[in-house]
Amino acid sequence: MAALSSRALSSEVSQGLTTGASWLNTIIKGDCVAALERLPDKSVDVIFADPPYNLQLGGALHRPDQSLVDACDDAWDQFASFEAYDAFTRAWLLACRRVLKPNGTIWVIGSYHNIFRVGSALQDLSFWILNDVVWRKTNPMPNFKGRRFQNAHETMIWASRDASAKSYTFNYDAMKAANDDVQMRSDWLFPICSGGERLKGADGKKAHPTQKPEALIARVLMASSRPGDVVLDPFFGSGTTGAVAKRLGRNFVGIEREQDYIDAATARIAAVEPLGKAPS
């Protein structure tokens, strides 16, 4: 992808979609449902979706030393009710189902706040759940109040477009080879995104509050896609899916409405070199 400014990139995407030019390896700025309507039917091989979790935070969270926890309290994660969240979930899943190829698959990641509602919506819309995969975090945030178990995992649902879709991609042998020649299990152990991988803004704070580790997305794409496939991320955020897709030789299309995130993702992806390609 050319090292364009994010604003120039968004303009190019908009122009490309209306003139018939390629929309691959670009970021579309806008609401995910409206933006998805501009993509062709059955054009995407795999979707990785990290939607708002609707965390329902009850005020600021402090550590025992009274320092403030940098939690996700952004407006995009807040919904008036469960009914409003369910309507939003159904809308974006329907839009994703239209652009997904008949043999394509979708991954959705979430926490206990939302993943059960997402799973119900997937089944109601005729997606067929293949697996639920547990991401076990090696370094989860402590439970500071000591009134619940430490929340040390998130859940990913992997689903095909419908029950009759039998030719979806699953790179079983590659997953087995990467797991000491033993079947890959549905519990995956990875650290949360931290250190040099965590994108920071000019103020030194997180560029995005829920950035996922590249290793997690890499396993998702290596398991369920092939080189040259089209990977869609309708909640692109800081661009992890695009960065990993480019590195692994997949095409991507991202949708994001927040300009700051588009800026961060654009710079990040422009710096990625595909595996096997010598740095220029």
Salt bridges, closest charged atoms under 4 A:
ASP41 OD1 - ARG98 NH1 2.32
ASP45 OD1 - LYS101 NZ 2.99
ASP50 OD2 - LYS212 NZ 2.83
ASP86 OD2 - ARG117 NH2 2.79
GLU154 OE2 - LYS137 NZ 2.81
ASP162 OD2 - ARG97 NH2 3.96
ASP187 OD1 - ARG185 NE 2.93
GLU214 OE1 - ARG247 NH1 2.74
GLU214 OE2 - ARG268 NH2 2.93
GLU258 OE2 - ARG257 NE 3.36
